[in-house]
Amino acid sequence: MNMLNLMAQLPDPSYQKDTHLSNAQLLAGIIGYSGFFLAISYWRFKHKRV
């Protein structure tokens, strides 16, 4: 759930003490999770029989 805090943390760095993650770490996590789920979705629908 920390990934949702990026937009709140960017303008207000005091959120970092609550999330315990830097802006770069949050951004890397969002990109990583998005890529992971996009890859799984692509693979799943590619192999689905229609």
N, C-alpha and C positions, 0 to 999 in steps of 0.2 A: 504494500500500500504506500510505501515511501515514494514510489515512482510518480504518484499523483501530485506530490508536493513541489515539483519543479517550478511550476508557474508561480506559486506562492513564494518560493525561496529565492528566485532570481532577483526581484526588486528588494527583498528584505532578508539580508544575510543572517538575521537573528534566528531564523528557522533552522539553521544548520545545527544548533545545539539540540534541537528536538529530533531531527532526522538522523544526526550523526553521519551525514554524507555530504560531500562537497557537491557543487553544481556539476562538475565534470563527472563525478561518480554517478549522480542521478541521470545525467544525459547518456552516459555509456550504458547504464542499466536499461533505460527506455529503448535505446537503439538495439541492444542485445535481445531483450524480450520481444520487441516488435519483429525483428528479423527471424527469431526462433519460431514464433507463431505463424508468421507469413510462410516460412519454409514448410512447416507441418501442414498448413492449409493447402498450399500449392501441391504438395506430394499427395495429400489425401484426395483432393478433387481431380488430380491428374489420373489416378488409378481407379476412380469411381466409374462403374459401368452405368451408362445412361440408356 
